[in-house]
């Protein structure tokens, strides 16, 4: 179930409307904002940085109401929704703009516009397997990810020598890109659930595995929307992706213009790929 923060009845005077007297004299507007986000990290840690400061949301709303004149409250609602969705962690928003003094021409109690908008963040997931039938496993995992992500696009499969303990079969790897309204922690939990359904166990680091799903990047560095995290349970972007050919090569094939933040700088994936050893990498025709 999605957690929510609701801020109701934010009031301010604005000059929005199509009539000359509305733009000249102004009137009161009332706004309700409901944010959908994952509040578990904030609740478990009692940490303001893990949630949304609703005082700041209210200030944003007032700034929009008191800002440049618009003809339609639909446009005002869109601006307020965009401000809310730009806040980290907010996955969806519902905005209602009330115009109780609107020149309707008949007796009325209120007139309002309500809209709902969902945030779609770009994400990159790397997949790998070297036990059982890796190709079949990866195909099945991609099908499952199609129910977790929207607009899934997959790269070609590649095989590489294993990283980690010796005497392992070669790995089959690929990358998928898509969008999600899930928060990073929730998406990571969904990826782990897919792994578990395919028998993944975490007993040997970099050991042989039936399926490995890594969240490489959450958000778009080109728009400064990517999440960075150094928490042990959520490392973003993936700390070793920039040096792994089996991530960079397929990623560059499915998203040639992709960027990855390395040491704080968004860097073209193709540039990173040019700097790593690809001699053991073979692209499969599937």
C-alpha positions in Angstrom: 0.0 0.0 0.0 1.3 3.4 -0.9 2.0 5.8 2.0 0.7 9.4 1.7 1.2 12.9 3.0 -1.8 15.2 2.7 -1.6 19.0 3.0 -5.1 20.4 2.8 -6.4 24.0 2.6 -3.4 26.0 1.7 -4.7 29.5 1.0 -3.3 32.5 -0.7 -4.4 35.4 -3.0 -3.7 35.1 -6.7 -4.6 36.8 -10.0 -5.5 33.7 -12.1 -8.5 33.8 -14.4 -9.5 34.8 -17.9 -11.5 37.9 -17.0 -9.8 41.4 -16.7 -11.2 42.0 -13.2 -9.7 38.6 -12.0 -6.3 39.6 -13.2 -6.7 43.2 -11.8 -8.4 42.5 -8.4 -7.3 38.9 -7.6 -9.1 36.4 -5.4 -8.4 33.7 -2.9 -7.3 30.2 -4.0 -7.3 27.1 -1.9 -5.1 24.1 -2.7 -5.0 20.5 -1.4 -1.9 18.4 -2.2 -1.6 14.6 -1.6 1.8 13.1 -2.1 2.4 9.3 -2.5 5.8 8.1 -1.4 7.4 5.4 0.7 7.4 6.6 4.4 9.0 3.4 5.8 12.6 4.7 5.8 11.6 8.0 7.6 9.3 6.1 10.0 11.9 3.5 11.0 14.8 6.0 11.3 12.8 9.1 12.6 14.8 11.0 9.9 13.4 14.1 8.2 15.8 13.7 5.2 14.0 10.4 4.3 10.6 12.1 3.9 9.1 15.3 2.4 9.0 18.5 4.4 5.4 19.5 4.0 6.2 23.1 5.2 8.3 23.4 2.0 5.5 21.9 -0.1 3.1 24.5 1.4 5.6 27.3 0.6 5.8 26.0 -3.0 2.1 26.1 -3.3 1.8 29.7 -2.0 4.6 30.8 -4.4 2.6 29.4 -7.3 -0.7 31.0 -6.2 1.0 34.3 -5.7 3.1 34.0 -8.9 2.6 35.1 -12.5 -1.1 35.3 -13.6 -2.5 32.3 -15.4 -5.8 32.0 -17.3 -6.7 28.6 -16.0 -6.6 26.9 -12.6 -5.8 23.7 -14.6 -2.4 25.3 -15.4 -1.9 26.3 -11.8 -2.6 22.7 -10.7 -0.1 21.4 -13.3 2.6 23.7 -11.9 2.0 22.7 -8.4 2.0 19.0 -9.3 5.3 19.4 -11.2 6.9 21.1 -8.1 5.8 18.2 -5.9 7.0 15.5 -8.3 10.4 17.1 -8.4 10.9 16.3 -4.7 13.0 13.2 -4.1 10.9 10.2 -3.2 7.6 11.5 -4.4 6.2 8.9 -6.8 2.7 10.4 -7.4 0.7 13.5 -6.5 -2.9 14.6 -6.5 -3.6 18.3 -6.6 -6.9 20.0 -6.1 -7.2 23.8 -6.8 -10.3 25.4 -5.4 -11.5 28.8 -6.7 -14.3 29.7 -4.3 -14.8 33.2 -5.6 -14.9 32.2 -9.3 -17.3 34.3 -11.4 -19.6 31.4 -12.2 -22.8 33.4 -12.6 -25.0 31.1 -10.5 -25.1 30.3 -6.8 -22.4 27.7 -5.9 -20.4 26.5 -3.0 -17.1 25.8 -4.7 -15.5 25.1 -8.0 -12.3 23.0 -8.2 -10.0 21.2 -10.5 -8.3 17.9 -9.4 -5.5 16.2 -11.3 -3.3 13.3 -10.6 0.3 12.9 -11.9 2.8 10.0 -11.6 6.5 10.3 -11.6 8.3 8.0 -13.9 12.0 7.7 -13.1 14.5 6.2 -15.5 16.2 3.1 -14.2 18.9 0.7 -15.3 19.1 -2.9 -14.2 21.9 -5.4 -15.0 21.1 -9.1 -15.1 23.5 -12.0 -14.9 23.4 -15.8 -14.5 25.9 -18.7 -14.8 24.0 -21.7 -13.4 21.3 -23.9 -15.0 20.2 -22.4 -18.3 21.3 -18.8 -18.1 19.6 -17.6 -21.3 16.3 -19.1 -20.3 16.6 -17.7 -16.8 17.4 -14.2 -18.0 14.5 -14.3 -20.5 12.1 -15.3 -17.7 13.5 -12.6 -15.4 13.1 -9.9 -18.1 9.5 -11.0 -18.5 9.0 -10.6 -14.8 10.6 -7.1 -14.8 8.1 -6.1 -17.4 5.6 -6.2 -14.6 7.8 -4.1 -12.3 9.0 -1.5 -14.8 7.3 0.4 -17.6 8.6 0.6 -21.1 11.2 -2.1 -20.6 13.9 -2.3 -23.3 16.5 -5.0 -23.2 20.1 -5.1 -24.6 21.7 -8.1 -26.4 23.0 -10.9 -24.2 26.8 -11.1 -23.7 29.0 -13.8 -22.1 32.1 -13.1 -20.0 34.5 -14.8 -17.7 33.3 -14.7 -14.1 34.4 -12.1 -11.6 35.1 -13.9 -8.3 36.0 -17.4 -7.2 37.6 -19.6 -10.0 36.1 -22.7 -11.5 32.8 -21.1 -12.4 31.0 -21.3 -15.8 31.0 -18.2 -17.9 28.4 -15.6 -17.2 25.6 -14.5 -19.4 24.7 -10.9 -18.9 22.4 -8.2 -20.2 20.9 -4.8 -19.2 17.4 -3.6 -19.3 16.2 0.0 -19.1 12.8 1.3 -18.2 10.9 3.6 -15.9 9.3 3.2 -12.5 7.1 5.0 -10.0 8.6 2.9 -7.2 11.1 4.4 -4.9 14.7 3.1 -4.9 14.3 0.9 -1.8 11.0 -0.6 -3.1 12.5 -1.3 -6.5 15.5 -3.0 -5.0 13.1 -5.1 -2.9 11.2 -6.1 -6.1 14.4 -7.1 -7.8 15.4 -9.2 -4.8 12.0 -10.9 -5.0 12.6 -11.8 -8.6 16.0 -13.2 -7.7 14.5 -15.3 -4.9 11.9 -16.8 -7.2 14.8 -18.1 -9.3 16.6 -19.7 -6.4 19.2 -17.0 -5.8 21.1 -17.5 -2.5 23.7 -15.1 -1.1 26.3 -17.3 0.5 29.5 -16.6 -1.5 30.4 -13.1 -2.7 30.7 -13.1 -6.5 30.0 -16.8 -6.5 28.1 -18.8 -9.1 24.4 -17.9 -9.1 21.2 -18.7 -10.8 20.3 -15.0 -11.2 21.8 -11.7 -10.2 19.9 -8.4 -10.6 21.8 -5.2 -9.9 20.2 -1.8 -9.7 22.8 0.2 -11.6 21.2 3.6 -11.7 18.0 5.3 -10.5 17.1 8.5 -12.2 18.6 10.5 -15.1 21.9 12.2 -14.6 21.4 14.3 -17.6 18.5 16.0 -15.8 20.3 15.9 -12.4 17.5 13.5 -11.3 19.6 10.5 -10.4 19.7 9.3 -6.8 23.1 8.9 -5.1 23.4 6.8 -2.0 26.3 5.4 0.0 24.2 3.3 2.4 25.2 -0.3 2.6 21.8 -1.5 1.7 21.4 1.0 -1.2 24.5 1.9 -3.2 23.7 4.2 -6.0 24.9 4.4 -8.6 26.3 0.9 -8.6 29.9 1.5 -7.4 31.6 -0.9 -9.9 29.4 -0.5 -12.9 31.8 2.0 -14.5 34.5 -0.6 -14.7 32.5 -3.6 -15.9 32.4 -4.4 -19.6 29.5 -6.8 -19.1 27.4 -3.9 -17.9 28.7 -1.1 -20.1 28.7 -3.0 -23.4 25.0 -4.1 -23.4 23.9 -0.8 -21.8 25.6 1.1 -24.6 23.7 -1.0 -27.1 20.3 -0.4 -25.7 20.9 3.3 -24.7 23.8 4.7 -26.8 23.4 8.2 -25.2 23.3 7.0 -21.6 25.2 8.7 -18.8 26.5 7.2 -15.6 27.6 9.4 -12.7 31.3 8.5 -11.8 33.0 10.4 -9.0 30.2 12.9 -9.1 30.4 13.6 -12.9 27.8 12.3 -15.4 29.9 10.4 -18.0 28.9 8.9 -21.3 28.7 5.1 -21.0 30.4 4.8 -24.4 33.3 6.7 -23.1 33.6 4.5 -20.0 33.3 1.4 -22.2 36.2 2.6 -24.3 38.4 2.5 -21.2 37.7 -1.1 -20.0 39.0 -4.5 -21.2 36.4 -6.2 -23.4 38.7 -9.0 -24.7 36.7 -11.8 -22.9 33.3 -10.5 -23.9 31.2 -12.2 -26.6 27.8 -10.9 -27.8 25.2 -13.6 -28.3 22.7 -13.6 -31.1 19.7 -13.6 -28.8 
